[in-house]
């Protein structure tokens, strides 16, 4: 009996990024989220006769900035086109987008994966306006309500090549791109409100082959979990079809969160189905030297002064990419991969870490220990549900962390005390430093010995097990002794005295 064939999944994402401009792409209507339905509209975004579009320069600058950050070629001249299709929440009956001459082409994005960064090619980044929003089953259960506030909001569509191979890789790619546009200040990163959403193109092919299979497109994913689950389901569905000898149909599908299934929406359109033609109401979009300079300056302002290892190279600024930032903290500062990723996850935390690094050097503290302490404190806060991006970390935090780390290196406090103080410093650095001044660890042999004796006398079964060869119980005893001393014990001294007492009891 011959073995069943194995398949490889091939995935490419088309990500729609809402640009954080004050006004829409072709009119002066505001883009604020949460306004009363249909309150942010005008003759232009409602496509009333005689109303003409005017391009939002700030949206163009933002698109160019993302293109430059990802190493794209920026077209000095590009065109808007009409993409014709009907949706009830699109009053024009077409979308103003870009087709054969997009503003940005052929860049790349390095995506952090467990086996190392994966470079995903970007075919294009183009500008387009968004549709409105259809609301089903609210207000009147048998009606669909339409809110046109979002109609005309500026988007960039980032079209990636099919370089991803699993649902987890697709999620890592979306997270990386989302963080980049947030760091650049062009997007607020709110997936729930639809600020970032994507379409996933999924196909399978026999393992070891190069030809692409027939793809399906899963529309409008705006959560990491939904994206992962939808792609995983679609890969499994296509594999079942292929093993049953059925042809995969090119189509657009939707992810149904209630049934955890993808469902057919319509046959997949190709470019000719949209009847693209140049937008007659807009001139050629020209990216002149002034606009290009503005975009470059905005990148410089975001990046700021950085170490040589993160300075611009190959037309990119590594400081803007989490993978490069994490590699810097690992290679140059000696952090573990896990600790490096905590502080490299966002540009805000990277800047904080670089400030801690500078203060540690000036204060004579060990840089690695200071950064490790910062990473640990941030992990604890994140585990408690803190939003480190929006909560606002105090300016004096780097000096406080560096000072705490120096006291830890000098042996004045132990690691437990250092962690507690660093977490406290993230909210109130001055209060943490005041507490540090009166904090010390217990190093007296007599006090440590008394605690050890009490713990061992209270744990006869564990002592017997340890003496019988269960060495893992040493951690249990250390934890009990630390608790007995209020977390203030000198850990190396405690460890040595504890081992000596256990050996004496053999």
N, C-alpha and C positions, 0 to 999 in steps of 0.2 A: 504494500500500500504506500503510495507516494505521500510525502509530507505536504501539508498545506502551505501555500506560499505566504511569505511574510511581506508586510507593507511598511513603507516609510511615509510619515505625514509631512506635508509641505504647507507652510502657513505664511501668509503675508498680511499685514495690517494696513488699513487706510484710516488714519487718525484725524478726526476733525477737532481742531483746537480753536476755541472761541477767543478772539483777541480782546485784551482788556483796554479797549478804547472807551472814551466818554460817549461817543456818538456812533451811529451805525455806519456801514461801509459806504453808502451812497447818499445819505441824507443826514440832517442834524438832529434826528430823534435820539434821545438818551438810550443807553443800554442797561440801565439799572435792573437788577433781578428783583422780582417780587412786587412790581407795580400792579395796580388794578388792571384786569384784562383789557386789552385794546386801548390802553391809555397812552402808549408811547408809539403813536403812528402819525403819518402825515401823507399827503398826496403821493409823494415819491415812493415810500415803502408800501403803500397801498396800490401802487401802479395805476393811479388815476390818469386819465388822458391829459397830455400836455406836460406832465411832471417829468423832469429829466434828472438822471443820476449825476452826482459829482463825487469823485473818488476821495476817500478819507486818507490824507497823506500819512497820518500817524499809523494807520493800519499797514500801509505799504512799508513804512520804516520797520515795523515789528516783523513783518514777513521777511524782509531782507536780513534783519538781525538773526532770526532763526536760521536762515539759509547760510549766513556767514559762520555761525557757530557750528554748523554741521558740515562745513567744508563744501557747500554747494557752489556751483557756478551761478552767478547772478546775471540774468539777462538785462542788458541796458534798455532793451525794448521788448515788451511783451503785450499780449492782447487779451482782452476780456471777450468771452463768447456767451451766447445764449444756449443753455442746456434745457431743452424743451421736454417737459413732462407735467402732468396734472396732479396736484395734491390739493385738497381743500384748504390747507393752511399755507398755501403759496399763492398769494393773490395775483401775481403777475402771470401765472401759468408757465413760467420758466424760471430758471435760476441763472443769475449772472455769475459765471465761473471762468476758469481758464482751461483751454484745451490743448492745442498743439504747441503753443508758445507760453509755457508757464514762467513765472518770475524766477524760480529757483530750480536747479536740476542737479542730479547726480552728486549727492553728498553721502554721508554715512553716519551711523550712530553706533558706538561701542556699548554693548549690553553686558553687564556683569552676570556671569553664570558660574556655578560651582567649579566647573572645569577650566575657567578662565574667560576673559572677555570675548564676546562674539561680535564681529563687525557686521552690521546689517546695512545693506546699501539702500539709499533713498533715491528712488527714481525721480521724484519731483516734490516740490512744495508750491502749491498754488493758492491764490486768493479766491474767495467766493463769498456770497452772502447766504445767510441761513434762512430756513423757512420758519413759519410760525409753529404753533404747538396745538395739536389736536388732543382734546380731553374727552375720553370715552366714559360714559356711565356716571358722570357727576352732574348734579343739578336736575337732570331728567334722564332716567335710566335708559330710555330708548333713543337718546339723541347723542350726537357728538358735538361738543362745544369747541370753538376755535378761538385761540388767543394769538393775535398777531403782533404782540409786543416784541417777540424775538425775530420776526421777519425783517431781514436786512442787516442783522447783526454780523459783523465781520468774522470770517473764519479763515484759517489756513488749513488745507488738507495736506497731510504728510503721507505720501504714498511710498510705503516700503516694498522692497523686492521680497520674493518668497524665500527668505533666508532663514526662517525659523522652523524648528522641527518638533516642537511639543507645546502643549498648553502652558506649561510653566515658563518656557522661553518666551512665549507671546506675552504673558503677564509681566515678565522681567523687562521686556522691551517697552511695554506701555508705561510701566513705572518709571523707567529711565527717561523716556521722552517727556512724560508729565513733569518730572522734577526739573528737567532742563528748561521748559517753557515757564515754569514757576520761578526758577532762579533768574531767568532773563527778564522777569517782570512783565511778560506779555500775556499771562494767563493766571487765573486764581487757583487753578488746580482742583476745582470742586466737581468731582465726577457726578455726585448726586444731583447737582443742578444742571448737568449736561454740558459743563464748560469744556470737558474733554470726553469724547465718545469715539467709538471706532467701529469699523466694519472689518470682519475677519474673513479672508479668503482661504478656504481649506480644501486641500485635495490629498489624495494618497497615490502612491506609485509602488511598484514592486521594489523591494530593497535591492540596492546596488545599481539601479537604473538612473538615468539622468532626465529623461523626458518627463515633462509635467503632466499630471493627470487632469481630468475634468474637475474644475473647482466649483464649489458652492460658496455663496457669500452670506455670512450671518450679519444682519444689519443692527446698527444702533446699540452697541454694548457700552454701558457706562458704569461698570463695576468690575473689579479684578476677579472676584469670585464668579460672576456671571460669565466673563470672558473665558476663564479657565474651564468652567463646567460645559459651556456651549461648544467649545472646540473639542473637548474630550468626547462629548456625545456625538458630535458630527464625525469625528475620526472613527469611532466605533460603528456608527451607522453605515458609513461608506465602506468600511471593511466588511461588514456583514453582506452588503449588496454585492461587493466584488467576489466574495467567496461563494455567493449563491449564483454567480455567473450573470448578474444583472448589470446593465450599464448605469454609470453615474450620470445624472441629469444636471446640466448647468442651470442653476436656479438661485434665486434669492430666498433666504430662509430667515425666520425670526426665532428668537429664543423665548420659550414660554417658561417663566419661572415657576408657575403653578404645577406644571407637569414635568418639569426638568427635561424637556425635549425641544429639539429644533423642529419647526413646522414650515412647510412650503408656503411662500408668500406670492411669488410670481416667477415666471421664467426670467433668467438673468439677461439683463440688457447688455448690448454692446454699444460702442460709441455711436454707430450709425442709427441706433434706435432713438437717440436723444436729438438727432438732427441739429448738431452743433453748427452755428455760423457766427461770424464776428458780430459782437454787440454794436448795433448801428448808432447807439446814443452815447458811446464813449470813444474817445480818441485812444491812440496807442499809449500804453503806460510806459513812461520813460523814467528809468532810474538814473538820475544825473549824478554828477560828482558830489554835489551838496548833500543829496539824500544818502548816498553811499557813505559819505563822511559822517553824517549824523548817526547812521546805523553802527558804524565802527566805533564811534565815541560812546554810544550806549553800551556796547560790549565792554569797552575799556572801563567804563564807570562801574559796571557790574563786577568785573573781575578784580579791579583794584590792584594794589601792590601784592605780588605773590612771589614765592620762592622760584628760583631758576628752573627747578624741575617741573613747575606748573606754568611757566611762561609760554608764550605763543610759539608753536612750531607746526610746520606743514600746513600753515594757513588756519590752524585751529588753536583755541585757547583751552588747554587741558583742565584748567581750573573749573571750567563750566561742566565737566563730566564727572559723575560720581566714581566711575571705574578708575579714572586717572587720579582722582583725589585719594581714593582708598589705597591705590598702589604707592602713592607718595608716602602716606602715613605708615605703611608697612615697610617699605624699603629704606626711607630716610629716617624714620623715627622708631622702628623696631616693634611696632604694634602687631598683634595677631590680626588675622583677616577679619574676625568678628568685631574686635574693638575698632579697627580702622573703618569698617563700614558704618558703624554707629555715627561717627563724627564726619564721615564723608557723604552721608546720605543726602544732605542738602548744603547749599552754599552758605546759608546762615550758620550752620554748625561748623562748617569748615573754617570760616572766618574766626569763629570763636576759638577753635582749636589752635589756629595759627597765632592768635593773640596770647593764649595760654603758653604756647611754645616760646614766644618772645619773652614773656614775663618770667618763665621758668629759667631761661638762660640768664637773664639780667639778675635774677635773685639767687643764682647758684644752685637751683634745684635740678634734679635729673629730668630731662625733657620727656623721656619715655614714661617714667612714673607719673609725671603730671598729666600727660595725655591719657594714660590708662585710667587714672583717677577720674578725669573728666568723662571718659567714655562710660565707665561704670556708673557714675552718678546719672548720666543721661539715660542709660538703660533702665535704672531703677525708676526714674521719673516716668519714662514711657510705659513701663509695666504698670504703673499706677494710673495710667490713662491721661497723662499730661500731653498737651499739644505743644510741642517745643517750638513749632514754627510761628504760632500766633500768640503764644503766651507772653513773649517778650522777655528775653534773658537780660539781666541787668548789666550795665557797662562795666561795673567793678568785678564781675565774676572771674575774668581771667586772672587778675592779681590774687584774688582769694584762693582759687584752685592752686595756683603756683605756690602760694605761701603754705597752704595745707600740705601739699606734696613735699615741700622742703622740710617741714616739721616731721613728716612721716619718714623721710629718708634719714633724718638725724636721729631717729629712734625715740623721739619725744612722745609720739602717739602711735597707736597700732592701726592696722588696716581697717578694722571695724569702725574705729573712731574717725579715721580719715574719710571713709565713705559717707558716714552720717553727716559730717561737717560739709562735705562737698555737695551733697544733696541739699542741705540747708542753704548753702551759698547760692544755689541756683535761684532761690527766691529772695534771699536777703544776705548779700556778701558781707556787709558790715557786722550784722548779728553773728554770722558764722565766725568771723575773725575775732570778735569779742569772746565768743565761747571757746575758741581755740586757745586764747591767752590763758585760760584757766583750766585747760584740759591736759591731763598727763596720763600715762599708762602705769599700771602696777608692775614694778620690776623687783620689788623686795622679795628675796628668797623665802623669808618667813611667811609673808602673806600668801605667796603663790603655793607654798608647801601646805599651809593650812587648808586652802581651797581644794587642793589635790586630794588630801587625806579625806576630807568630808565627802567628796564625790565618789571616791573609790569605796569608802565604807558604806555608802548608801546604795552601791551597785554591785553586790556580791556575785550575782549570776553573771553579769557582764565581765567582771574581773576574772571569774573562773573560765569563762569562754575565751577570753583574750589569752590567759596563761596556757590554755589548751591549744593555742595556735591560730585563733581568729584575730589576726592583726588588724583587720578592718575596723575593729571597735576602738582603735586609738582615736579616730575622729569623733566618735561618740563621747569619749572622755574629755577631749579638748573642748567640745561644744558645751558640755555640762560645766566645766571649769570656767569657761568664758562667761557663761550665764551667771555663775555664782559670783563672779567679780565684776558684774555689770558691763561686760564687754571691754573692760579696760586693761586686761592682762597683756603683758609683753609676750607676744606669741612665741618667738624663738625660745625665750627663757622657759616659758610654760611647757613647751614641747619637750625640752631637755630634762626638766625636773620630773615631768610626768613619766617619761620613759625610764628614768632612773628609779623612780618609786615602784613602777610595775616590775622592773627587773629584780628589785630587792624582795618583792613578794613572791617570786617564783619558788 
